[in-house]
Amino acid sequence: MHPGHGVYVHIPFCAKKCDYCAFATFTDRHQLTSNYLEALRIDIRRSVATAMPPATSVFIGGGTPTLVPANELMSVLGEIKLATGAEVTVECNPDDVTLAMMRTYRGSGVNRVSVGVQSTVGHVLASLGRTHNPENVQRAVSAVHQAGFKTFNLDIIYGAAGESLDDWRKTVNDVVALDPPHVSAYGLTVEANTALASQPDRHPDDDDQADKYEIVDELFNQSGLLNYEISNWAKPGHECEHNSLYWQQGNYHGFGSAAHAHLDGRRWWNVRTPERYIELVMAGESPESSSETLDAQTRKREALQLLVRTRDGVPFGSISQFDLEEMSELVEQRDNKLVLTRAGRLMANEVALRLIDS
């Protein structure tokens, strides 16, 4: 298990809901911003008072954290006790990024930002229901550099309706040209109750996504970005500490509406709407909505299912000899570990089903 302790802070406000988004985000609640931030500060203060360990990583996500005034967002971060050398990330929409905002973040302890690029091709962004202008990505990255950030992430998505292989190649090459230390590239997935779910003709095609995965992995490898989890590539030393904590079943607190938390096998999540979250915190009650406790067997199985997705792989005995022979294209032995090949990363769920607790 990961030895650190993470903190996730959820900012539920968005200017527009993207067609593929199933997160608890709202476009019509901006009037709640200052009450919501106050509730976050109170909630965090209480947890710190009840012995929440110093955070080794913090991730402020959403929603769109950059819609909130930078100094007010940083006042929330100020309530979190940070361990020495903690990684602190804020998710940013390129349209909102300014040099002043980046400097405020940097001066308040943020040392990593994650910019939602998704695509650099106009019609693909439109197809995803994204509003930002591709030129703003360049502007945002230059503000990130100017503010003195040593590391940052760019997010991209492949498989939107109408995205050709050349469109995708352009996005990947544009991203490589920005020289990011870390990139997350996700295959578009169809989540229930989203605009995308109700339009089957726009659903992604598996073969198309497999081709695009090969392109991105190839081009990133050439530019020194190495795959360390199916959807994540980094230059050595720039791997995301907070993600690694999730993949290693580490402990973390979650603050805000719909935020999830995990402590030694117990998982819980907060009420979904910002109104309800504010109401409960202000009344001195717990905003927890529901929880589950995993037994040792389930935790062990989940640990393998998460680890198989990473470049560290799983212990050699985690897949039977018979399955190994059947899946020789998908899994290779490295030292005493079994690691997914590039083809295997595309079929990771298949491989995960064959894992055994050795």
GIPEDA-V412745 format. One record per backbone hydrogen bond with DSSP energy under -0.5 kcal/mol. CO is the residue of the C=O (numbers start at 1). NH is the residue of the N-H. E is the energy in kcal/mol with one decimal. If there is no record, write none. Layout:
CO|NH|E / CO|NH|E
//
This chain:
4|251|-0.7 / 5|56|-2.6 / 5|57|-1.2 / 6|253|-2.3 / 7|59|-2.6 / 8|255|-3.0 / 9|11|-0.5 / 9|61|-2.3 / 10|12|-0.6 / 11|63|-0.9 / 12|26|-3.2 / 13|64|-2.2 / 16|18|-0.5 / 18|21|-1.6 / 19|196|-2.5 / 23|25|-2.1 / 26|14|-2.3 / 29|32|-2.7 / 30|33|-1.9 / 32|36|-2.9 / 33|37|-2.6 / 34|38|-1.9 / 35|39|-2.3 / 36|40|-2.4 / 37|41|-2.4 / 38|42|-2.3 / 39|43|-2.8 / 40|44|-2.8 / 41|45|-2.4 / 42|46|-2.3 / 43|47|-1.8 / 44|48|-2.7 / 45|49|-2.2 / 46|50|-1.4 / 47|52|-1.6 / 48|51|-1.3 / 55|83|-2.9 / 56|87|-2.2 / 57|7|-1.8 / 58|89|-2.9 / 59|9|-2.5 / 59|61|-0.8 / 60|91|-2.6 / 61|11|-2.6 / 64|67|-2.2 / 65|68|-1.7 / 69|72|-0.5 / 69|73|-2.3 / 70|74|-2.4 / 71|75|-1.1 / 72|76|-0.9 / 73|76|-0.8 / 73|77|-1.6 / 74|78|-2.1 / 76|79|-1.6 / 77|80|-1.9 / 81|55|-3.0 / 83|86|-1.8 / 86|88|-0.5 / 87|58|-2.8 / 87|89|-0.5 / 88|111|-1.7 / 88|112|-1.5 / 89|60|-2.8 / 90|114|-2.3 / 92|94|-0.5 / 92|116|-2.4 / 93|96|-1.9 / 93|97|-1.0 / 98|102|-2.3 / 99|103|-2.5 / 100|104|-2.2 / 101|105|-2.6 / 102|106|-2.7 / 103|107|-2.6 / 104|108|-0.8 / 105|108|-1.2 / 105|110|-2.3 / 106|109|-1.2 / 111|151|-0.5 / 112|90|-1.4 / 113|153|-2.7 / 114|92|-3.5 / 114|116|-0.5 / 115|117|-1.2 / 115|155|-2.5 / 116|94|-0.5 / 117|119|-3.0 / 118|157|-2.1 / 120|122|-0.6 / 121|124|-0.8 / 121|125|-2.2 / 122|126|-2.2 / 123|127|-1.7 / 124|128|-1.7 / 125|129|-0.7 / 125|130|-2.9 / 126|129|-0.9 / 128|19|-1.4 / 128|20|-0.6 / 133|136|-2.0 / 133|137|-0.5 / 134|137|-1.4 / 134|138|-0.8 / 135|139|-1.6 / 136|140|-2.7 / 137|141|-2.7 / 138|142|-2.1 / 139|143|-2.0 / 140|144|-2.3 / 141|145|-2.3 / 142|146|-2.6 / 143|147|-2.1 / 144|149|-1.9 / 145|148|-1.8 / 151|113|-0.7 / 152|182|-0.8 / 153|115|-3.0 / 154|184|-2.4 / 155|117|-1.4 / 155|118|-3.1 / 156|186|-2.7 / 158|188|-3.1 / 160|163|-1.9 / 162|164|-0.8 / 164|168|-2.1 / 165|169|-2.6 / 166|170|-2.4 / 167|171|-2.2 / 168|172|-2.8 / 169|173|-2.8 / 170|174|-2.9 / 171|175|-2.3 / 172|176|-2.6 / 173|177|-2.2 / 174|178|-0.8 / 175|178|-0.9 / 175|180|-0.7 / 176|179|-1.8 / 181|235|-2.8 / 182|154|-1.5 / 183|185|-0.5 / 183|233|-2.8 / 184|156|-2.9 / 184|186|-0.5 / 186|158|-2.5 / 189|191|-0.7 / 191|194|-0.9 / 194|198|-1.0 / 195|198|-0.5 / 196|199|-2.0 / 199|202|-2.7 / 200|203|-1.6 / 205|209|-2.5 / 206|210|-2.3 / 207|211|-2.3 / 208|212|-2.1 / 209|213|-2.1 / 210|214|-2.0 / 211|215|-1.9 / 212|216|-2.4 / 213|217|-2.6 / 214|218|-2.3 / 215|219|-2.6 / 216|220|-2.4 / 217|221|-2.4 / 218|222|-2.0 / 219|223|-1.0 / 220|223|-0.6 / 220|225|-2.5 / 221|224|-1.7 / 224|226|-0.7 / 226|234|-2.3 / 228|311|-1.9 / 229|228|-0.5 / 229|232|-3.2 / 231|185|-2.2 / 232|228|-2.5 / 232|229|-1.3 / 233|183|-2.8 / 234|226|-2.7 / 235|238|-2.5 / 239|241|-0.6 / 240|244|-2.1 / 241|245|-1.8 / 242|246|-1.6 / 243|247|-2.5 / 244|248|-1.5 / 245|250|-3.2 / 246|249|-1.7 / 248|2|-1.4 / 251|6|-2.5 / 252|262|-2.8 / 253|8|-2.8 / 255|10|-2.8 / 256|259|-1.6 / 259|270|-2.1 / 261|268|-1.9 / 262|252|-2.4 / 263|266|-2.1 / 265|267|-0.6 / 265|294|-3.1 / 266|263|-2.7 / 267|292|-2.8 / 268|261|-2.5 / 269|289|-3.4 / 269|290|-1.5 / 271|258|-2.6 / 273|277|-2.1 / 274|278|-2.7 / 275|279|-2.6 / 276|280|-2.6 / 277|281|-2.4 / 278|282|-2.7 / 279|283|-1.3 / 280|285|-2.9 / 281|284|-1.7 / 287|271|-2.3 / 290|269|-2.2 / 292|267|-3.3 / 292|294|-0.5 / 295|299|-2.4 / 296|300|-2.3 / 297|301|-2.3 / 298|302|-2.8 / 299|303|-2.5 / 300|304|-1.8 / 301|305|-2.2 / 302|306|-2.2 / 303|307|-2.7 / 304|308|-2.5 / 306|309|-1.0 / 307|310|-2.0 / 307|313|-0.6 / 309|230|-1.7 / 310|313|-1.1 / 314|338|-3.0 / 315|318|-2.2 / 316|319|-0.8 / 318|356|-3.6 / 320|324|-2.7 / 321|325|-2.3 / 322|326|-2.1 / 323|327|-2.2 / 325|328|-1.1 / 327|330|-1.7 / 327|331|-1.8 / 330|341|-2.6 / 332|339|-3.1 / 334|337|-2.4 / 336|316|-2.0 / 337|334|-2.8 / 337|339|-0.5 / 338|314|-2.1 / 339|332|-3.3 / 341|345|-2.2 / 342|346|-1.1 / 343|347|-0.7 / 344|347|-0.7 / 345|348|-0.9 / 347|350|-0.8 / 347|351|-2.0 / 348|352|-2.9 / 349|353|-1.5 / 350|354|-0.6 / 351|354|-1.6 / 352|355|-1.2 / 354|320|-0.5 / 356|358|-1.0
//
